């Protein structure tokens, strides 16, 4: 009977057992070749307590969150502990190629990566926000994986962890570079996201019922755009130099100026209509953003 709840994977040996593979060479890091791999038909979704880095092609059967993940081209995905990966009923396709690298957090203990890995925002992206690699980029990444594999299969000594950590840091740094390249090169898709962001913010600030609940959160905006909040933040910082929160505040100031210049509503009434519980908070916010109080702006405009 298939598992109704996601199956939790806590260790590298458990992954090897589920996939019918020999015992791993190392208990805290594992590298699996996906070609010809067979999955467990009873397991439709997994939650892993591990970091997972993968490069796959030839697969259109996997989902992450609510989004379908199409591997027809070579794509990289980065999954942090606690995230869910699920598949379709037909299981792993016959033409799947690539690799999956599993890293137990304990492997990073007392290394330079222990804290640094949390700075790589792409571990919080959804899988439909995967990294598209050029042939040259894919070759470079695969070379690093081959280096890790070579060290992984060597006899473990006091240098083994340091060598693998160095390769991982280089891999993650290249991934950061390639993602920033992707934000720039995928202009049409990114432009559509910016246009949709503007529309979402405009709709929100024009809807007094929504504003009555307060300002839109970053998570609300991301959910409405059906992308992860971290991916949205990274994209906006790269394209506009502003965070999602700054875009929200920019739209709020724009709406406040509109009401101050085109209506006779009091500052308190405007503050309330813009989701502020106290007019003092609104006035302080407005001054911080414009260097003027709401009344000073209204007087200067008039």
C-alpha positions in Angstrom: 0.0 0.0 0.0 1.3 3.4 -0.9 2.3 5.8 1.9 -0.4 8.5 2.3 2.1 10.8 4.1 5.6 11.8 2.9 8.2 9.2 3.8 10.9 10.7 5.9 14.5 9.9 5.0 17.0 10.6 7.9 20.2 9.1 6.7 22.4 8.2 3.7 22.3 4.4 4.4 18.5 4.6 4.3 18.5 6.2 0.9 20.8 3.4 -0.4 18.5 0.8 1.1 15.3 2.3 -0.4 17.0 2.4 -3.9 18.4 -1.1 -3.6 22.0 0.1 -3.7 25.0 -1.2 -1.9 25.9 0.3 1.4 27.4 3.9 1.0 31.2 4.4 1.2 30.6 7.2 3.7 27.7 7.5 6.3 27.3 11.3 5.9 27.7 12.0 2.2 26.4 10.0 -0.8 26.5 10.3 -4.5 24.1 8.3 -6.7 24.0 7.8 -10.4 20.4 8.1 -11.6 20.8 6.2 -14.9 18.7 3.0 -14.7 17.7 3.7 -11.2 14.4 2.2 -10.0 12.3 3.7 -7.3 10.0 2.2 -4.6 6.4 2.3 -6.2 4.9 2.5 -2.7 6.7 5.8 -1.9 5.1 8.8 -3.7 6.7 11.6 -1.6 9.7 12.0 0.6 10.9 14.5 3.2 14.6 14.4 3.6 16.6 15.5 6.6 19.6 16.0 4.2 20.8 18.6 1.8 20.2 17.4 -1.7 21.9 18.7 -4.9 20.9 17.1 -8.2 21.5 17.4 -11.9 18.9 15.6 -13.9 17.7 15.3 -17.5 15.0 13.3 -19.3 12.5 13.5 -16.5 9.0 15.0 -16.4 7.6 13.0 -13.5 8.7 14.8 -10.4 7.0 17.6 -8.5 8.2 20.0 -5.8 5.5 21.7 -3.8 2.7 22.2 -6.2 4.9 22.7 -9.3 5.8 20.2 -12.0 9.5 19.8 -12.5 10.5 19.2 -16.1 13.9 17.7 -16.6 13.9 17.5 -20.4 17.0 19.7 -20.3 19.8 19.5 -17.8 18.7 21.3 -14.7 20.1 21.6 -11.2 18.0 21.7 -8.1 19.0 22.4 -4.4 16.9 21.1 -1.6 17.4 21.9 2.1 16.4 19.6 5.0 12.7 19.4 5.6 11.5 20.0 2.1 9.2 17.7 0.2 9.9 15.9 -3.1 7.1 13.8 -4.6 6.6 11.8 -7.8 3.9 10.7 -10.2 2.2 7.2 -10.2 4.4 5.9 -13.0 7.6 6.4 -11.0 11.1 7.2 -12.3 11.2 7.4 -16.1 13.4 5.0 -18.0 15.4 7.8 -19.7 16.4 9.6 -16.5 20.1 10.6 -16.3 22.2 12.6 -13.9 23.2 12.3 -10.3 22.0 13.2 -6.8 24.3 14.3 -4.1 23.1 13.8 -0.5 24.8 15.6 2.4 24.0 15.0 6.0 24.2 18.3 8.1 26.6 16.5 10.4 29.1 16.3 7.6 29.4 20.1 7.7 29.9 20.3 11.4 32.8 22.5 12.4 33.6 23.4 8.8 33.4 26.7 6.9 30.3 25.5 5.2 28.3 24.9 8.4 27.0 28.5 8.5 27.8 29.5 4.9 25.4 27.0 3.4 22.5 28.8 4.9 23.5 31.9 2.9 22.8 30.2 -0.4 19.3 31.3 -1.0 18.7 28.8 -3.8 18.3 26.0 -1.2 15.0 27.7 -0.5 13.9 28.0 -4.1 11.1 25.8 -5.4 12.1 23.2 -7.9 10.3 24.9 -10.8 12.9 27.7 -10.2 15.7 25.3 -11.0 19.0 26.3 -12.5 19.3 26.0 -16.3 22.9 25.1 -17.2 24.7 25.7 -20.5 26.8 22.8 -21.8 30.0 24.6 -20.5 28.5 25.2 -17.1 27.2 21.6 -16.9 30.6 20.3 -17.8 32.2 22.4 -15.1 29.7 21.2 -12.4 30.2 17.6 -13.4 34.0 17.9 -13.1 33.5 19.1 -9.5 31.2 16.1 -8.9 33.8 13.8 -10.3 36.3 15.2 -7.9 34.0 14.6 -5.0 33.3 11.1 -6.3 37.0 10.3 -6.6 37.6 11.5 -3.0 34.4 9.7 -1.9 35.7 6.4 -3.2 39.2 6.8 -1.8 40.2 5.6 1.6 39.0 8.0 4.3 41.7 9.9 6.1 42.1 13.2 8.0 42.1 15.2 4.8 39.0 13.6 3.2 36.4 15.9 4.7 38.5 19.1 3.9 38.9 18.1 0.3 35.2 17.4 -0.2 34.2 20.6 1.6 36.5 22.6 -0.7 34.8 21.0 -3.7 31.3 21.7 -2.3 32.1 25.3 -1.6 33.3 25.7 -5.2 30.2 24.0 -6.5 27.9 26.2 -4.5 29.8 29.4 -5.5 29.5 28.5 -9.2 25.8 27.8 -8.7 25.4 31.3 -7.2 27.2 32.8 -10.2 25.0 30.8 -12.7 21.8 31.7 -10.9 22.7 35.4 -11.2 23.4 34.9 -14.8 20.0 33.2 -15.2 18.2 36.2 -13.6 19.7 38.3 -16.4 19.4 36.0 -19.4 15.9 34.8 -18.9 14.6 38.3 -19.6 11.1 37.5 -20.9 10.2 35.3 -18.0 11.7 37.7 -15.5 10.0 40.7 -17.1 6.6 38.8 -16.8 7.3 38.3 -13.1 8.0 42.0 -12.6 4.8 42.9 -14.5 2.7 40.5 -12.5 4.3 41.8 -9.3 3.2 45.3 -10.2 -0.3 44.1 -10.9 -0.5 42.1 -7.7 0.6 45.2 -5.6 -1.8 47.5 -7.5 -4.7 45.1 -7.0 -3.9 44.8 -3.3 -3.6 48.5 -2.6 -6.8 49.2 -4.6 -8.8 46.7 -2.6 -9.8 48.3 0.7 -11.0 45.0 2.1 -7.5 43.5 1.7 -5.8 46.6 3.1 -8.1 46.4 6.2 -6.1 43.2 7.1 -2.8 45.1 6.9 0.1 45.4 4.5 0.8 42.5 2.2 3.5 40.2 3.4 6.4 39.0 1.3 5.0 35.5 1.6 1.6 36.7 0.3 3.1 38.3 -2.7 5.2 35.2 -3.5 2.3 32.8 -3.1 0.2 35.0 -5.4 2.9 34.9 -8.0 3.3 31.1 -7.4 7.1 31.3 -6.8 9.1 31.0 -3.6 9.7 34.1 -1.5 13.5 33.5 -1.6 13.6 33.2 -5.4 11.5 36.4 -5.8 13.8 38.3 -3.4 16.9 37.1 -5.3 15.4 38.0 -8.6 14.3 41.5 -7.6 17.6 42.3 -5.9 19.4 41.3 -9.1 17.0 43.1 -11.6 16.0 46.2 -9.6 18.4 46.4 -6.6 15.4 46.3 -4.2 14.0 43.6 -2.0 10.3 42.4 -2.2 9.7 44.4 1.0 11.1 47.6 -0.6 8.8 47.1 -3.6 5.8 46.8 -1.2 6.8 49.9 0.6 7.4 51.8 -2.7 3.8 50.9 -3.8 2.5 52.0 -0.4 4.2 55.4 -0.6 2.9 55.8 -4.1 -0.7 55.1 -2.9 -0.3 57.4 0.1 0.9 60.3 -2.1 -2.1 59.6 -4.4 -4.6 59.9 -1.5 -2.8 62.9 0.0 -2.8 64.8 -3.3 -6.2 63.9 -4.7 -8.5 63.5 -1.7 -9.4 65.6 1.4 -9.2 62.6 3.7 -7.4 63.3 7.0 -4.0 61.7 7.7 -5.7 59.3 10.2 -8.3 58.3 7.6 -5.6 57.7 5.0 -3.5 55.7 7.5 -6.5 53.5 8.2 -7.3 52.9 4.5 -3.7 51.9 3.9 -3.7 49.3 6.6 -2.1 51.2 9.5 -3.6 50.7 12.9 -2.2 54.0 14.2 -1.7 57.3 12.2 1.5 57.9 14.1 3.0 54.8 12.6 1.9 55.9 9.1 3.4 59.4 9.6 6.7 57.9 10.8 6.8 55.5 7.8 6.0 58.3 5.3 8.6 60.6 6.7 11.3 57.9 6.6 10.5 57.2 2.9 10.0 60.8 1.7 11.8 63.0 4.2 8.4 64.8 4.6 5.5 64.4 6.9 2.1 63.6 5.2 0.9 67.1 5.9 4.1 68.7 4.6 3.8 66.6 1.4 0.1 67.7 1.0 1.0 71.4 1.5 3.9 71.2 -0.9 1.8 69.5 -3.5 -1.0 72.0 -3.2 
